[in-house]
Amino acid sequence: MRDIGEENRLVIIENIGEYQAKRPCTVALGRFDGLHLGHRAVIESAKKGAKHVFPLLSKHAFAVFTFSYSPEDFDSFGLAKEIITDSQKAKEIEAMGADVLFLVPFAKFRYMSPEAFVKEVLKDTLHAQYVCCGYDFRFGKDASGTPDDLISLCEKYGMKVKVVPAVCDNGVPISSTRIRWHIERGEMDDASRLLGHRYFIEFPVERGTRRGTLMGTPTINMSFPDNFLLPRKGVYASCVVMGNRRYSSVTNIGIRPTVSNEEKVSAETLIEGFFGDLYGKTVRVELYDYLRSEKKFESIDDLRRQILADAEKASEIIKSHIKDGSLRA
């Protein structure tokens, strides 16, 4: 059990065996693998339910239940790569006002029948009274449980269920699959529209080779977790968010073929007007327009000139987003 944040003090439960419910709650159920607009509709429905069902309770009335996944889970079940990490998910869910986040290992529940999940988890452990899920929610062994099954089982054990309909974009349901499709093609405006916020990467800054500093263009470097979805390789106009400050930047997603022989994809970002030390700090980088594909240059000087040209173009793009009001924290 751990807390994050300062105001809501979200309680995160990773081992459900250590949880002892002190009062009933409403629960939002789902994988929430992108926290897109459809997922947010489910969570908001549970939040409204908490205020309606438990108007006098100020704490632990609104919970979100989801799973964490190991590398073995991705290999065994062919799960799609993550759009958001568990820590990022927790921050976003806390910002939505949840009191408790159940972020439990998928491996401990994958063989549980739908009825066992409803009785043992929702009723006996969480003391849920009002449960929300999406129209396409699946649960239990082999994902055999449907929203209709959830309704009938919860009714059996004295719980109410709200099934939230699809949230559509251009008449098509918003899904993590659609968002992944756009991210893999570098279509960040489309991905961001479906997410409901600007697509971002947010990882610790690592020590690199300092080639950028030696070229007069210091950059920050980040590695992607193994199970994280990689954006299209190439160069993006981007924006670095640090507290209340936002900096125009340019980000390369790739293997840096001019200066490196490594095959591992990483993110390298040049931040306009920033010269501080960010090593070891976790930094959010929002990706905007795709500028060009990654390429190998004949010389370091050619690379440096291209980076500066990319940065100038990125700055104009970010300014245009600020002008039309689309650049938001």
Buried (B, 14 or more C-beta within 10 A) or exposed (E): EEEBEEEBEBBBBBEBEEBEBEEBBBBBBBBBBBBBBBBBBBBBBBBBBBEEBBEEBEEBBBBBBBBBBEEEBBEEEEBBBBBBBBBBBBBBBBEBBBBBBBBBBBBEBBEBBBBBBBBBBBBEBBBBBBBBBBBEBBBBBEEEBBBEBBBBBBEEEEBBBBBBEBBEBEEEBBBBEBBBBBBBEBBBBBBBBBBBBBBBBBBBBEEBEEBBEEBEBBBBBBBBEEBBBBBBEBBBBBBBBBEEEBBBBBBBBBBBEBBBEEEEBBBBBBBBEBEEEBEEEEBBBBBBBBBEEBEEBEEEEEBBEBBBEBBEBBBEBBEBBBEEEEBEE
